[in-house]
Amino acid sequence: MPYSDLLKQLPEQFFAKLAKRVAEKVAEGHDIINLGQGNPDRPTPPHIVKAMQEATADVANHKYSPFRGIDELKEAIVTFYKREYDVTLDAETEVAVLFGAKAGLVELPMTLLNAGDTMLLPDPGYPDYLSGVALGHVNFETMPLLAENQFLPDYAEIAPDILERAKLMYLNYPNNPTGATATPAFFEETVQLAKQHDFVVMHDFAYGALGFDDVKPSSFLQTEGAKEIGVEFYTLSKTYNMAGWRVGFAVGNKEVIAGLNLLQDHLYCSIFPAIQVAAAHALTGPQDCVEEQLAVYEARREALIQACSKVGWSVTAPAGSFFAWLKVPEGYTSEAFADLLLENASVAVAAGNGFGLHGEGYVRVGLLVSPERLVEAVERIAHLPEFSTVFRSKVH
């Protein structure tokens, strides 16, 4: 039975392909240290699970949810943003409940753009941004994220005609895959640019809780004028280890939020109410678990950096997220280097070219295993015949 042209044009799911290769190696009996995943490895905190259990037992939650989410969750989102970022939101007009942030990221181009319109995407960037491009039949231009610019787009390098055509821009800080963070000054520049050229900004704040060295990542909505031109997407997946629960939200500009809600009215009947109750409890309940988790990731980051330094692999510590962005040695492409590590060291990493043209020359490493396993992974790589003194000198 033939598939539709729409289905045929969808990009290959990068992470599904990676997961399949790792699963095949595990099935063959290899002890794979999987640093290629972006799936939190720690459990959801017990007080959130308990809230979910109690809400599941409540028969009132066995019915359809209101289309646009329960009031308890929307009010909790408002409370969370005021407490964490001193941003004031209206629960009815400035909040959209999402089936995980990914759903909203894919829906937004279909909400705001017509076929043939142009949006701006970071390169490297989260691969699933391209799913929204394909489903919305829109065009895109890339904004290179380069080390010499702290992995922030250089707006002066974007051609004026592209800025004039652009209707939507995606940003993501703390950044996946580079681990970079954004400054308030950069967000101010972004707001002014969006106003000048009349486009919408979407800031993907999935890793908002994960800033290292006692530096808390800024919300885009803390920037003066941000709500006039943009929205911010947040997910409970990373902050509260609720990846499998599939719950997130968008906040900000009323018109964008209304459009997202309208589209979702035709796609879903919102999320299982008990999950929404638990999500509200996560946002407004004890936050010790968030601080504890940040300390865990920071300890893992230090273990990785120190292990790499010990074997002569000079790497830059990420400022946020739970990823490290590591250069590959000269003579290797990202994919060839990732293949080498999987085949010969049983270490899985994500090839940088899977995140875009400017991801070539890097691999992404997830801080999603214990410090001991991170150290073991580096030691396995160091014992490869290819990891000679010459090899090490070329990854500085």
Buried (B, 14 or more C-beta within 10 A) or exposed (E): EEEEEEEEEEEEEBBEEBBEBBEEBBEEEBEBBBBBBBEBBEEBBEBBBEBBEBBBEEEEBEEEBBEBBBEBBBBBBBBBBEEBBEBEBEBEEBBBBBBBBBBBBBBBBBBBBEEEBBBBBBBBBBBBBBBBBBBBBBBBBBBBBBBEEBBBBEBEEBEEEBBEBBBBBBBBBBBBBBBBBBEEEBBBBBBBBBEEBEBBBBBBBBBBBBBBEEEBBBBBBBBEEBBEBBBBBBBBBBBBBBBEBBBBBBBBBEEBBBBBBEBBEEEBEBBBBBBBBBBBBBBBBEBEBBEEBBEBBBBBBBBBBBBBEEEBBEBBBBBBBBBBBBBBBEEBBBBEBBBBBBEBBBBBBBBBBBBBEBBBBBBBBBBBBBBEBBBBBBBBBBEBEBBEEEBBEEBE
